[in-house]
Amino acid sequence: MGKATRKKDITPLADEDPSMEENAQQGPTLRDVIQVITATMEAVETKIDTLGADLSNLRDDHYRLA
């Protein structure tokens, strides 16, 4: 599909810049990432529940007015 990548194109950036490896070690942990994903999923579930309730209310209003 895409063009072939030469070996020199896939050299890790940490080899080129040692400070990048140090910065990467100070980044978020897997636990941090999982907590963010979990919080996001909970927020989406709450929003879906709210939208479902709104839809139910609209449907009730429609049948009441019809």
Secondary structure, DSSP 8 states (H G I E B T S, - for coil): ------GGGG--HHHH-HHHHHHHHTS--HHHHHHHHHHHHHHHHHHHHHHHHHHHHHHHHHHHH-
